[in-house]
Amino acid sequence: MPAASAKDRPFCQGKVAAAKFFARIVLPLVPPRRLIVEGADLSLMELPEAAF
């Protein structure tokens, strides 16, 4: 951020904060969610639309 102008600095700080949040909160959830999706039962998808 040293190269950012004073006008752009808050915008850059926001981008860095968003990236840190994403890396800290969202990315750790990817592997367990992947396992859930891979193990999903598709039996509901095989039902005819009239069943709903």
mmCIF entry with sequence, helices, sheets and N, C-alpha, C, O atoms, coordinates in Angstrom:
data_MODEL
# 
_entry.id   MODEL 
# 
_entity.id                         1 
_entity.type                       polymer 
_entity.pdbx_number_of_molecules   1 
# 
_entity_poly.entity_id                      1 
_entity_poly.type                           'polypeptide(L)' 
_entity_poly.nstd_linkage                   no 
_entity_poly.nstd_monomer                   no 
_entity_poly.pdbx_seq_one_letter_code       MPAASAKDRPFCQGKVAAAKFFARIVLPLVPPRRLIVEGADLSLMELPEAAF 
_entity_poly.pdbx_seq_one_letter_code_can   MPAASAKDRPFCQGKVAAAKFFARIVLPLVPPRRLIVEGADLSLMELPEAAF 
_entity_poly.pdbx_strand_id                 A 
# 
loop_
_entity_poly_seq.entity_id 
_entity_poly_seq.num 
_entity_poly_seq.mon_id 
_entity_poly_seq.hetero 
1 1  MET n 
1 2  PRO n 
1 3  ALA n 
1 4  ALA n 
1 5  SER n 
1 6  ALA n 
1 7  LYS n 
1 8  ASP n 
1 9  ARG n 
1 10 PRO n 
1 11 PHE n 
1 12 CYS n 
1 13 GLN n 
1 14 GLY n 
1 15 LYS n 
1 16 VAL n 
1 17 ALA n 
1 18 ALA n 
1 19 ALA n 
1 20 LYS n 
1 21 PHE n 
1 22 PHE n 
1 23 ALA n 
1 24 ARG n 
1 25 ILE n 
1 26 VAL n 
1 27 LEU n 
1 28 PRO n 
1 29 LEU n 
1 30 VAL n 
1 31 PRO n 
1 32 PRO n 
1 33 ARG n 
1 34 ARG n 
1 35 LEU n 
1 36 ILE n 
1 37 VAL n 
1 38 GLU n 
1 39 GLY n 
1 40 ALA n 
1 41 ASP n 
1 42 LEU n 
1 43 SER n 
1 44 LEU n 
1 45 MET n 
1 46 GLU n 
1 47 LEU n 
1 48 PRO n 
1 49 GLU n 
1 50 ALA n 
1 51 ALA n 
1 52 PHE n 
# 
_struct_asym.id          A 
_struct_asym.entity_id   1 
# 
loop_
_struct_conf.conf_type_id 
_struct_conf.id 
_struct_conf.pdbx_PDB_helix_id 
_struct_conf.beg_label_comp_id 
_struct_conf.beg_label_asym_id 
_struct_conf.beg_label_seq_id 
_struct_conf.pdbx_beg_PDB_ins_code 
_struct_conf.end_label_comp_id 
_struct_conf.end_label_asym_id 
_struct_conf.end_label_seq_id 
_struct_conf.pdbx_end_PDB_ins_code 
_struct_conf.beg_auth_comp_id 
_struct_conf.beg_auth_asym_id 
_struct_conf.beg_auth_seq_id 
_struct_conf.end_auth_comp_id 
_struct_conf.end_auth_asym_id 
_struct_conf.end_auth_seq_id 
_struct_conf.pdbx_PDB_helix_class 
_struct_conf.details 
_struct_conf.pdbx_PDB_helix_length 
HELX_P HELX_P1 AA1 ARG A 9  ? PHE A 21 ? ARG A 9  PHE A 21 1 ? 13 
HELX_P HELX_P2 AA2 PHE A 22 ? VAL A 26 ? PHE A 22 VAL A 26 3 ? 5  
HELX_P HELX_P3 AA3 LEU A 27 ? LEU A 29 ? LEU A 27 LEU A 29 5 ? 3  
HELX_P HELX_P4 AA4 VAL A 30 ? GLU A 38 ? VAL A 30 GLU A 38 1 ? 9  
HELX_P HELX_P5 AA5 SER A 43 ? GLU A 46 ? SER A 43 GLU A 46 5 ? 4  
HELX_P HELX_P6 AA6 GLU A 49 ? ALA A 51 ? GLU A 49 ALA A 51 5 ? 3  
# 
_struct_conf_type.id          HELX_P 
_struct_conf_type.criteria    ? 
_struct_conf_type.reference   ? 
# 
loop_
_atom_site.group_PDB 
_atom_site.id 
_atom_site.type_symbol 
_atom_site.label_atom_id 
_atom_site.label_alt_id 
_atom_site.label_comp_id 
_atom_site.label_asym_id 
_atom_site.label_entity_id 
_atom_site.label_seq_id 
_atom_site.pdbx_PDB_ins_code 
_atom_site.Cartn_x 
_atom_site.Cartn_y 
_atom_site.Cartn_z 
_atom_site.occupancy 
_atom_site.B_iso_or_equiv 
_atom_site.pdbx_formal_charge 
_atom_site.auth_seq_id 
_atom_site.auth_comp_id 
_atom_site.auth_asym_id 
_atom_site.auth_atom_id 
_atom_site.pdbx_PDB_model_num 
ATOM 1   N N  . MET A 1 1  ? 0.785   -1.191  0.000   1.00 0.00 ? 1  MET A N  1 
ATOM 2   C CA . MET A 1 1  ? 0.000   0.000   0.000   1.00 0.00 ? 1  MET A CA 1 
ATOM 3   C C  . MET A 1 1  ? 0.843   1.279   0.000   1.00 0.00 ? 1  MET A C  1 
ATOM 4   O O  . MET A 1 1  ? 0.291   2.366   -0.172  1.00 0.00 ? 1  MET A O  1 
ATOM 5   N N  . PRO A 1 2  ? 2.123   1.185   0.182   1.00 0.00 ? 2  PRO A N  1 
ATOM 6   C CA . PRO A 1 2  ? 2.910   2.429   0.180   1.00 0.00 ? 2  PRO A CA 1 
ATOM 7   C C  . PRO A 1 2  ? 2.786   3.203   -1.128  1.00 0.00 ? 2  PRO A C  1 
ATOM 8   O O  . PRO A 1 2  ? 2.909   4.428   -1.133  1.00 0.00 ? 2  PRO A O  1 
ATOM 9   N N  . ALA A 1 3  ? 2.544   2.506   -2.237  1.00 0.00 ? 3  ALA A N  1 
ATOM 10  C CA . ALA A 1 3  ? 2.454   3.190   -3.523  1.00 0.00 ? 3  ALA A CA 1 
ATOM 11  C C  . ALA A 1 3  ? 1.083   3.809   -3.759  1.00 0.00 ? 3  ALA A C  1 
ATOM 12  O O  . ALA A 1 3  ? 0.916   4.575   -4.708  1.00 0.00 ? 3  ALA A O  1 
ATOM 13  N N  . ALA A 1 4  ? 0.110   3.502   -2.932  1.00 0.00 ? 4  ALA A N  1 
ATOM 14  C CA . ALA A 1 4  ? -1.242  4.031   -3.105  1.00 0.00 ? 4  ALA A CA 1 
ATOM 15  C C  . ALA A 1 4  ? -1.276  5.501   -2.705  1.00 0.00 ? 4  ALA A C  1 
ATOM 16  O O  . ALA A 1 4  ? -0.631  5.923   -1.746  1.00 0.00 ? 4  ALA A O  1 
ATOM 17  N N  . SER A 1 5  ? -2.048  6.263   -3.469  1.00 0.00 ? 5  SER A N  1 
ATOM 18  C CA . SER A 1 5  ? -2.208  7.673   -3.126  1.00 0.00 ? 5  SER A CA 1 
ATOM 19  C C  . SER A 1 5  ? -3.074  7.784   -1.875  1.00 0.00 ? 5  SER A C  1 
ATOM 20  O O  . SER A 1 5  ? -3.744  6.828   -1.486  1.00 0.00 ? 5  SER A O  1 
ATOM 21  N N  . ALA A 1 6  ? -3.054  8.942   -1.260  1.00 0.00 ? 6  ALA A N  1 
ATOM 22  C CA . ALA A 1 6  ? -3.860  9.167   -0.049  1.00 0.00 ? 6  ALA A CA 1 
ATOM 23  C C  . ALA A 1 6  ? -5.338  8.957   -0.352  1.00 0.00 ? 6  ALA A C  1 
ATOM 24  O O  . ALA A 1 6  ? -6.091  8.496   0.506   1.00 0.00 ? 6  ALA A O  1 
ATOM 25  N N  . LYS A 1 7  ? -5.750  9.291   -1.562  1.00 0.00 ? 7  LYS A N  1 
ATOM 26  C CA . LYS A 1 7  ? -7.148  9.127   -1.967  1.00 0.00 ? 7  LYS A CA 1 
ATOM 27  C C  . LYS A 1 7  ? -7.514  7.646   -2.088  1.00 0.00 ? 7  LYS A C  1 
ATOM 28  O O  . LYS A 1 7  ? -8.632  7.259   -1.749  1.00 0.00 ? 7  LYS A O  1 
ATOM 29  N N  . ASP A 1 8  ? -6.589  6.818   -2.564  1.00 0.00 ? 8  ASP A N  1 
ATOM 30  C CA . ASP A 1 8  ? -6.852  5.392   -2.801  1.00 0.00 ? 8  ASP A CA 1 
ATOM 31  C C  . ASP A 1 8  ? -6.577  4.512   -1.588  1.00 0.00 ? 8  ASP A C  1 
ATOM 32  O O  . ASP A 1 8  ? -6.983  3.350   -1.571  1.00 0.00 ? 8  ASP A O  1 
ATOM 33  N N  . ARG A 1 9  ? -5.908  5.033   -0.592  1.00 0.00 ? 9  ARG A N  1 
ATOM 34  C CA . ARG A 1 9  ? -5.497  4.221   0.560   1.00 0.00 ? 9  ARG A CA 1 
ATOM 35  C C  . ARG A 1 9  ? -6.684  3.560   1.276   1.00 0.00 ? 9  ARG A C  1 
ATOM 36  O O  . ARG A 1 9  ? -6.597  2.370   1.578   1.00 0.00 ? 9  ARG A O  1 
ATOM 37  N N  . PRO A 1 10 ? -7.791  4.271   1.564   1.00 0.00 ? 10 PRO A N  1 
ATOM 38  C CA . PRO A 1 10 ? -8.919  3.597   2.224   1.00 0.00 ? 10 PRO A CA 1 
ATOM 39  C C  . PRO A 1 10 ? -9.494  2.449   1.386   1.00 0.00 ? 10 PRO A C  1 
ATOM 40  O O  . PRO A 1 10 ? -9.866  1.407   1.925   1.00 0.00 ? 10 PRO A O  1 
ATOM 41  N N  . PHE A 1 11 ? -9.564  2.646   0.077   1.00 0.00 ? 11 PHE A N  1 
ATOM 42  C CA . PHE A 1 11 ? -10.050 1.591   -0.813  1.00 0.00 ? 11 PHE A CA 1 
ATOM 43  C C  . PHE A 1 11 ? -9.147  0.372   -0.725  1.00 0.00 ? 11 PHE A C  1 
ATOM 44  O O  . PHE A 1 11 ? -9.632  -0.755  -0.621  1.00 0.00 ? 11 PHE A O  1 
ATOM 45  N N  . CYS A 1 12 ? -7.840  0.586   -0.767  1.00 0.00 ? 12 CYS A N  1 
ATOM 46  C CA . CYS A 1 12 ? -6.876  -0.523  -0.677  1.00 0.00 ? 12 CYS A CA 1 
ATOM 47  C C  . CYS A 1 12 ? -6.959  -1.206  0.682   1.00 0.00 ? 12 CYS A C  1 
ATOM 48  O O  . CYS A 1 12 ? -6.864  -2.431  0.764   1.00 0.00 ? 12 CYS A O  1 
ATOM 49  N N  . GLN A 1 13 ? -7.133  -0.435  1.741   1.00 0.00 ? 13 GLN A N  1 
ATOM 50  C CA . GLN A 1 13 ? -7.263  -1.022  3.073   1.00 0.00 ? 13 GLN A CA 1 
ATOM 51  C C  . GLN A 1 13 ? -8.501  -1.912  3.142   1.00 0.00 ? 13 GLN A C  1 
ATOM 52  O O  . GLN A 1 13 ? -8.471  -2.977  3.758   1.00 0.00 ? 13 GLN A O  1 
ATOM 53  N N  . GLY A 1 14 ? -9.584  -1.474  2.511   1.00 0.00 ? 14 GLY A N  1 
ATOM 54  C CA . GLY A 1 14 ? -10.799 -2.284  2.473   1.00 0.00 ? 14 GLY A CA 1 
ATOM 55  C C  . GLY A 1 14 ? -10.588 -3.585  1.724   1.00 0.00 ? 14 GLY A C  1 
ATOM 56  O O  . GLY A 1 14 ? -11.075 -4.634  2.146   1.00 0.00 ? 14 GLY A O  1 
ATOM 57  N N  . LYS A 1 15 ? -9.871  -3.525  0.625   1.00 0.00 ? 15 LYS A N  1 
ATOM 58  C CA . LYS A 1 15 ? -9.592  -4.738  -0.147  1.00 0.00 ? 15 LYS A CA 1 
ATOM 59  C C  . LYS A 1 15 ? -8.738  -5.716  0.654   1.00 0.00 ? 15 LYS A C  1 
ATOM 60  O O  . LYS A 1 15 ? -8.994  -6.920  0.636   1.00 0.00 ? 15 LYS A O  1 
ATOM 61  N N  . VAL A 1 16 ? -7.744  -5.218  1.343   1.00 0.00 ? 16 VAL A N  1 
ATOM 62  C CA . VAL A 1 16 ? -6.880  -6.072  2.164   1.00 0.00 ? 16 VAL A CA 1 
ATOM 63  C C  . VAL A 1 16 ? -7.690  -6.688  3.308   1.00 0.00 ? 16 VAL A C  1 
ATOM 64  O O  . VAL A 1 16 ? -7.538  -7.873  3.605   1.00 0.00 ? 16 VAL A O  1 
ATOM 65  N N  . ALA A 1 17 ? -8.545  -5.894  3.946   1.00 0.00 ? 17 ALA A N  1 
ATOM 66  C CA . ALA A 1 17 ? -9.363  -6.411  5.044   1.00 0.00 ? 17 ALA A CA 1 
ATOM 67  C C  . ALA A 1 17 ? -10.313 -7.492  4.539   1.00 0.00 ? 17 ALA A C  1 
ATOM 68  O O  . ALA A 1 17 ? -10.496 -8.513  5.203   1.00 0.00 ? 17 ALA A O  1 
ATOM 69  N N  . ALA A 1 18 ? -10.921 -7.279  3.371   1.00 0.00 ? 18 ALA A N  1 
ATOM 70  C CA . ALA A 1 18 ? -11.828 -8.279  2.805   1.00 0.00 ? 18 ALA A CA 1 
ATOM 71  C C  . ALA A 1 18 ? -11.079 -9.567  2.474   1.00 0.00 ? 18 ALA A C  1 
ATOM 72  O O  . ALA A 1 18 ? -11.592 -10.661 2.712   1.00 0.00 ? 18 ALA A O  1 
ATOM 73  N N  . ALA A 1 19 ? -9.882  -9.447  1.932   1.00 0.00 ? 19 ALA A N  1 
ATOM 74  C CA . ALA A 1 19 ? -9.086  -10.633 1.599   1.00 0.00 ? 19 ALA A CA 1 
ATOM 75  C C  . ALA A 1 19 ? -8.690  -11.401 2.863   1.00 0.00 ? 19 ALA A C  1 
ATOM 76  O O  . ALA A 1 19 ? -8.714  -12.632 2.872   1.00 0.00 ? 19 ALA A O  1 
ATOM 77  N N  . LYS A 1 20 ? -8.329  -10.690 3.916   1.00 0.00 ? 20 LYS A N  1 
ATOM 78  C CA . LYS A 1 20 ? -7.976  -11.353 5.179   1.00 0.00 ? 20 LYS A CA 1 
ATOM 79  C C  . LYS A 1 20 ? -9.184  -12.075 5.757   1.00 0.00 ? 20 LYS A C  1 
ATOM 80  O O  . LYS A 1 20 ? -9.063  -13.206 6.229   1.00 0.00 ? 20 LYS A O  1 
ATOM 81  N N  . PHE A 1 21 ? -10.352 -11.431 5.723   1.00 0.00 ? 21 PHE A N  1 
ATOM 82  C CA . PHE A 1 21 ? -11.580 -12.061 6.207   1.00 0.00 ? 21 PHE A CA 1 
ATOM 83  C C  . PHE A 1 21 ? -11.868 -13.334 5.419   1.00 0.00 ? 21 PHE A C  1 
ATOM 84  O O  . PHE A 1 21 ? -12.154 -14.379 6.004   1.00 0.00 ? 21 PHE A O  1 
ATOM 85  N N  . PHE A 1 22 ? -11.793 -13.248 4.095   1.00 0.00 ? 22 PHE A N  1 
ATOM 86  C CA . PHE A 1 22 ? -12.056 -14.399 3.239   1.00 0.00 ? 22 PHE A CA 1 
ATOM 87  C C  . PHE A 1 22 ? -11.099 -15.538 3.560   1.00 0.00 ? 22 PHE A C  1 
ATOM 88  O O  . PHE A 1 22 ? -11.516 -16.691 3.677   1.00 0.00 ? 22 PHE A O  1 
ATOM 89  N N  . ALA A 1 23 ? -9.830  -15.220 3.701   1.00 0.00 ? 23 ALA A N  1 
ATOM 90  C CA . ALA A 1 23 ? -8.824  -16.252 3.985   1.00 0.00 ? 23 ALA A CA 1 
ATOM 91  C C  . ALA A 1 23 ? -9.021  -16.860 5.366   1.00 0.00 ? 23 ALA A C  1 
ATOM 92  O O  . ALA A 1 23 ? -8.800  -18.057 5.548   1.00 0.00 ? 23 ALA A O  1 
ATOM 93  N N  . ARG A 1 24 ? -9.434  -16.057 6.341   1.00 0.00 ? 24 ARG A N  1 
ATOM 94  C CA . ARG A 1 24 ? -9.570  -16.526 7.715   1.00 0.00 ? 24 ARG A CA 1 
ATOM 95  C C  . ARG A 1 24 ? -10.897 -17.238 7.975   1.00 0.00 ? 24 ARG A C  1 
ATOM 96  O O  . ARG A 1 24 ? -10.937 -18.201 8.741   1.00 0.00 ? 24 ARG A O  1 
ATOM 97  N N  . ILE A 1 25 ? -11.984 -16.780 7.349   1.00 0.00 ? 25 ILE A N  1 
ATOM 98  C CA . ILE A 1 25 ? -13.311 -17.286 7.669   1.00 0.00 ? 25 ILE A CA 1 
ATOM 99  C C  . ILE A 1 25 ? -13.854 -18.249 6.609   1.00 0.00 ? 25 ILE A C  1 
ATOM 100 O O  . ILE A 1 25 ? -14.394 -19.300 6.952   1.00 0.00 ? 25 ILE A O  1 
ATOM 101 N N  . VAL A 1 26 ? -13.720 -17.906 5.345   1.00 0.00 ? 26 VAL A N  1 
ATOM 102 C CA . VAL A 1 26 ? -14.356 -18.683 4.275   1.00 0.00 ? 26 VAL A CA 1 
ATOM 103 C C  . VAL A 1 26 ? -13.499 -19.862 3.827   1.00 0.00 ? 26 VAL A C  1 
ATOM 104 O O  . VAL A 1 26 ? -13.995 -20.985 3.739   1.00 0.00 ? 26 VAL A O  1 
ATOM 105 N N  . LEU A 1 27 ? -12.243 -19.629 3.548   1.00 0.00 ? 27 LEU A N  1 
ATOM 106 C CA . LEU A 1 27 ? -11.397 -20.700 3.001   1.00 0.00 ? 27 LEU A CA 1 
ATOM 107 C C  . LEU A 1 27 ? -11.285 -21.932 3.893   1.00 0.00 ? 27 LEU A C  1 
ATOM 108 O O  . LEU A 1 27 ? -11.266 -23.043 3.364   1.00 0.00 ? 27 LEU A O  1 
ATOM 109 N N  . PRO A 1 28 ? -11.210 -21.797 5.225   1.00 0.00 ? 28 PRO A N  1 
ATOM 110 C CA . PRO A 1 28 ? -11.142 -23.009 6.051   1.00 0.00 ? 28 PRO A CA 1 
ATOM 111 C C  . PRO A 1 28 ? -12.390 -23.887 5.941   1.00 0.00 ? 28 PRO A C  1 
ATOM 112 O O  . PRO A 1 28 ? -12.332 -25.074 6.260   1.00 0.00 ? 28 PRO A O  1 
ATOM 113 N N  . LEU A 1 29 ? -13.509 -23.329 5.499   1.00 0.00 ? 29 LEU A N  1 
ATOM 114 C CA . LEU A 1 29 ? -14.745 -24.100 5.377   1.00 0.00 ? 29 LEU A CA 1 
ATOM 115 C C  . LEU A 1 29 ? -14.834 -24.898 4.082   1.00 0.00 ? 29 LEU A C  1 
ATOM 116 O O  . LEU A 1 29 ? -15.715 -25.747 3.945   1.00 0.00 ? 29 LEU A O  1 
ATOM 117 N N  . VAL A 1 30 ? -13.950 -24.646 3.142   1.00 0.00 ? 30 VAL A N  1 
ATOM 118 C CA . VAL A 1 30 ? -14.027 -25.310 1.839   1.00 0.00 ? 30 VAL A CA 1 
ATOM 119 C C  . VAL A 1 30 ? -13.820 -26.825 1.946   1.00 0.00 ? 30 VAL A C  1 
ATOM 120 O O  . VAL A 1 30 ? -14.652 -27.567 1.424   1.00 0.00 ? 30 VAL A O  1 
ATOM 121 N N  . PRO A 1 31 ? -12.772 -27.321 2.586   1.00 0.00 ? 31 PRO A N  1 
ATOM 122 C CA . PRO A 1 31 ? -12.593 -28.784 2.629   1.00 0.00 ? 31 PRO A CA 1 
ATOM 123 C C  . PRO A 1 31 ? -13.757 -29.544 3.271   1.00 0.00 ? 31 PRO A C  1 
ATOM 124 O O  . PRO A 1 31 ? -14.190 -30.549 2.707   1.00 0.00 ? 31 PRO A O  1 
ATOM 125 N N  . PRO A 1 32 ? -14.288 -29.111 4.432   1.00 0.00 ? 32 PRO A N  1 
ATOM 126 C CA . PRO A 1 32 ? -15.412 -29.869 4.985   1.00 0.00 ? 32 PRO A CA 1 
ATOM 127 C C  . PRO A 1 32 ? -16.670 -29.781 4.116   1.00 0.00 ? 32 PRO A C  1 
ATOM 128 O O  . PRO A 1 32 ? -17.423 -30.750 4.009   1.00 0.00 ? 32 PRO A O  1 
ATOM 129 N N  . ARG A 1 33 ? -16.890 -28.636 3.505   1.00 0.00 ? 33 ARG A N  1 
ATOM 130 C CA . ARG A 1 33 ? -18.061 -28.518 2.618   1.00 0.00 ? 33 ARG A CA 1 
ATOM 131 C C  . ARG A 1 33 ? -17.903 -29.391 1.385   1.00 0.00 ? 33 ARG A C  1 
ATOM 132 O O  . ARG A 1 33 ? -18.879 -29.941 0.875   1.00 0.00 ? 33 ARG A O  1 
ATOM 133 N N  . ARG A 1 34 ? -16.679 -29.516 0.911   1.00 0.00 ? 34 ARG A N  1 
ATOM 134 C CA . ARG A 1 34 ? -16.428 -30.391 -0.234  1.00 0.00 ? 34 ARG A CA 1 
ATOM 135 C C  . ARG A 1 34 ? -16.791 -31.835 0.121   1.00 0.00 ? 34 ARG A C  1 
ATOM 136 O O  . ARG A 1 34 ? -17.423 -32.534 -0.669  1.00 0.00 ? 34 ARG A O  1 
ATOM 137 N N  . LEU A 1 35 ? -16.390 -32.269 1.304   1.00 0.00 ? 35 LEU A N  1 
ATOM 138 C CA . LEU A 1 35 ? -16.714 -33.633 1.736   1.00 0.00 ? 35 LEU A CA 1 
ATOM 139 C C  . LEU A 1 35 ? -18.229 -33.839 1.832   1.00 0.00 ? 35 LEU A C  1 
ATOM 140 O O  . LEU A 1 35 ? -18.739 -34.896 1.462   1.00 0.00 ? 35 LEU A O  1 
ATOM 141 N N  . ILE A 1 36 ? -18.933 -32.840 2.322   1.00 0.00 ? 36 ILE A N  1 
ATOM 142 C CA . ILE A 1 36 ? -20.385 -32.931 2.421   1.00 0.00 ? 36 ILE A CA 1 
ATOM 143 C C  . ILE A 1 36 ? -21.004 -33.069 1.033   1.00 0.00 ? 36 ILE A C  1 
ATOM 144 O O  . ILE A 1 36 ? -21.883 -33.904 0.824   1.00 0.00 ? 36 ILE A O  1 
ATOM 145 N N  . VAL A 1 37 ? -20.555 -32.265 0.101   1.00 0.00 ? 37 VAL A N  1 
ATOM 146 C CA . VAL A 1 37 ? -21.103 -32.306 -1.259  1.00 0.00 ? 37 VAL A CA 1 
ATOM 147 C C  . VAL A 1 37 ? -20.772 -33.631 -1.934  1.00 0.00 ? 37 VAL A C  1 
ATOM 148 O O  . VAL A 1 37 ? -21.622 -34.220 -2.602  1.00 0.00 ? 37 VAL A O  1 
ATOM 149 N N  . GLU A 1 38 ? -19.555 -34.095 -1.765  1.00 0.00 ? 38 GLU A N  1 
ATOM 150 C CA . GLU A 1 38 ? -19.161 -35.362 -2.388  1.00 0.00 ? 38 GLU A CA 1 
ATOM 151 C C  . GLU A 1 38 ? -19.954 -36.540 -1.835  1.00 0.00 ? 38 GLU A C  1 
ATOM 152 O O  . GLU A 1 38 ? -20.205 -37.510 -2.550  1.00 0.00 ? 38 GLU A O  1 
ATOM 153 N N  . GLY A 1 39 ? -20.348 -36.461 -0.571  1.00 0.00 ? 39 GLY A N  1 
ATOM 154 C CA . GLY A 1 39 ? -21.083 -37.553 0.043   1.00 0.00 ? 39 GLY A CA 1 
ATOM 155 C C  . GLY A 1 39 ? -22.590 -37.397 -0.041  1.00 0.00 ? 39 GLY A C  1 
ATOM 156 O O  . GLY A 1 39 ? -23.331 -38.166 0.573   1.00 0.00 ? 39 GLY A O  1 
ATOM 157 N N  . ALA A 1 40 ? -23.044 -36.421 -0.785  1.00 0.00 ? 40 ALA A N  1 
ATOM 158 C CA . ALA A 1 40 ? -24.477 -36.148 -0.850  1.00 0.00 ? 40 ALA A CA 1 
ATOM 159 C C  . ALA A 1 40 ? -25.243 -37.291 -1.507  1.00 0.00 ? 40 ALA A C  1 
ATOM 160 O O  . ALA A 1 40 ? -24.764 -37.934 -2.442  1.00 0.00 ? 40 ALA A O  1 
ATOM 161 N N  . ASP A 1 41 ? -26.424 -37.518 -0.998  1.00 0.00 ? 41 ASP A N  1 
ATOM 162 C CA . ASP A 1 41 ? -27.332 -38.517 -1.546  1.00 0.00 ? 41 ASP A CA 1 
ATOM 163 C C  . ASP A 1 41 ? -28.198 -37.839 -2.608  1.00 0.00 ? 41 ASP A C  1 
ATOM 164 O O  . ASP A 1 41 ? -28.838 -36.826 -2.325  1.00 0.00 ? 41 ASP A O  1 
ATOM 165 N N  . LEU A 1 42 ? -28.226 -38.370 -3.793  1.00 0.00 ? 42 LEU A N  1 
ATOM 166 C CA . LEU A 1 42 ? -28.962 -37.752 -4.889  1.00 0.00 ? 42 LEU A CA 1 
ATOM 167 C C  . LEU A 1 42 ? -30.354 -38.344 -5.078  1.00 0.00 ? 42 LEU A C  1 
ATOM 168 O O  . LEU A 1 42 ? -30.986 -38.110 -6.108  1.00 0.00 ? 42 LEU A O  1 
ATOM 169 N N  . SER A 1 43 ? -30.840 -39.104 -4.107  1.00 0.00 ? 43 SER A N  1 
ATOM 170 C CA . SER A 1 43 ? -32.127 -39.769 -4.280  1.00 0.00 ? 43 SER A CA 1 
ATOM 171 C C  . SER A 1 43 ? -33.268 -38.778 -4.495  1.00 0.00 ? 43 SER A C  1 
ATOM 172 O O  . SER A 1 43 ? -34.206 -39.080 -5.233  1.00 0.00 ? 43 SER A O  1 
ATOM 173 N N  . LEU A 1 44 ? -33.211 -37.616 -3.876  1.00 0.00 ? 44 LEU A N  1 
ATOM 174 C CA . LEU A 1 44 ? -34.258 -36.625 -4.105  1.00 0.00 ? 44 LEU A CA 1 
ATOM 175 C C  . LEU A 1 44 ? -34.265 -36.120 -5.538  1.00 0.00 ? 44 LEU A C  1 
ATOM 176 O O  . LEU A 1 44 ? -35.325 -35.804 -6.079  1.00 0.00 ? 44 LEU A O  1 
ATOM 177 N N  . MET A 1 45 ? -33.115 -36.041 -6.146  1.00 0.00 ? 45 MET A N  1 
ATOM 178 C CA . MET A 1 45 ? -33.025 -35.581 -7.525  1.00 0.00 ? 45 MET A CA 1 
ATOM 179 C C  . MET A 1 45 ? -33.633 -36.589 -8.504  1.00 0.00 ? 45 MET A C  1 
ATOM 180 O O  . MET A 1 45 ? -34.011 -36.233 -9.620  1.00 0.00 ? 45 MET A O  1 
ATOM 181 N N  . GLU A 1 46 ? -33.721 -37.824 -8.083  1.00 0.00 ? 46 GLU A N  1 
ATOM 182 C CA . GLU A 1 46 ? -34.256 -38.860 -8.957  1.00 0.00 ? 46 GLU A CA 1 
ATOM 183 C C  . GLU A 1 46 ? -35.775 -38.976 -8.897  1.00 0.00 ? 46 GLU A C  1 
ATOM 184 O O  . GLU A 1 46 ? -36.372 -39.690 -9.702  1.00 0.00 ? 46 GLU A O  1 
ATOM 185 N N  . LEU A 1 47 ? -36.407 -38.278 -7.946  1.00 0.00 ? 47 LEU A N  1 
ATOM 186 C CA . LEU A 1 47 ? -37.857 -38.297 -7.860  1.00 0.00 ? 47 LEU A CA 1 
ATOM 187 C C  . LEU A 1 47 ? -38.481 -37.463 -8.986  1.00 0.00 ? 47 LEU A C  1 
ATOM 188 O O  . LEU A 1 47 ? -37.902 -36.460 -9.402  1.00 0.00 ? 47 LEU A O  1 
ATOM 189 N N  . PRO A 1 48 ? -39.631 -37.860 -9.471  1.00 0.00 ? 48 PRO A N  1 
ATOM 190 C CA . PRO A 1 48 ? -40.293 -37.059 -10.486 1.00 0.00 ? 48 PRO A CA 1 
ATOM 191 C C  . PRO A 1 48 ? -40.765 -35.734 -9.874  1.00 0.00 ? 48 PRO A C  1 
ATOM 192 O O  . PRO A 1 48 ? -40.980 -35.654 -8.665  1.00 0.00 ? 48 PRO A O  1 
ATOM 193 N N  . GLU A 1 49 ? -40.921 -34.724 -10.683 1.00 0.00 ? 49 GLU A N  1 
ATOM 194 C CA . GLU A 1 49 ? -41.348 -33.407 -10.216 1.00 0.00 ? 49 GLU A CA 1 
ATOM 195 C C  . GLU A 1 49 ? -42.707 -33.468 -9.525  1.00 0.00 ? 49 GLU A C  1 
ATOM 196 O O  . GLU A 1 49 ? -42.973 -32.698 -8.602  1.00 0.00 ? 49 GLU A O  1 
ATOM 197 N N  . ALA A 1 50 ? -43.570 -34.388 -9.974  1.00 0.00 ? 50 ALA A N  1 
ATOM 198 C CA . ALA A 1 50 ? -44.898 -34.519 -9.389  1.00 0.00 ? 50 ALA A CA 1 
ATOM 199 C C  . ALA A 1 50 ? -44.845 -34.932 -7.910  1.00 0.00 ? 50 ALA A C  1 
ATOM 200 O O  . ALA A 1 50 ? -45.822 -34.749 -7.183  1.00 0.00 ? 50 ALA A O  1 
ATOM 201 N N  . ALA A 1 51 ? -43.729 -35.477 -7.470  1.00 0.00 ? 51 ALA A N  1 
ATOM 202 C CA . ALA A 1 51 ? -43.595 -35.913 -6.085  1.00 0.00 ? 51 ALA A CA 1 
ATOM 203 C C  . ALA A 1 51 ? -43.509 -34.726 -5.128  1.00 0.00 ? 51 ALA A C  1 
ATOM 204 O O  . ALA A 1 51 ? -43.662 -34.887 -3.917  1.00 0.00 ? 51 ALA A O  1 
ATOM 205 N N  . PHE A 1 52 ? -43.270 -33.558 -5.665  1.00 0.00 ? 52 PHE A N  1 
ATOM 206 C CA . PHE A 1 52 ? -43.158 -32.379 -4.821  1.00 0.00 ? 52 PHE A CA 1 
ATOM 207 C C  . PHE A 1 52 ? -44.428 -31.594 -4.873  1.00 0.00 ? 52 PHE A C  1 
ATOM 208 O O  . PHE A 1 52 ? -44.537 -30.554 -4.224  1.00 0.00 ? 52 PHE A O  1 
# 
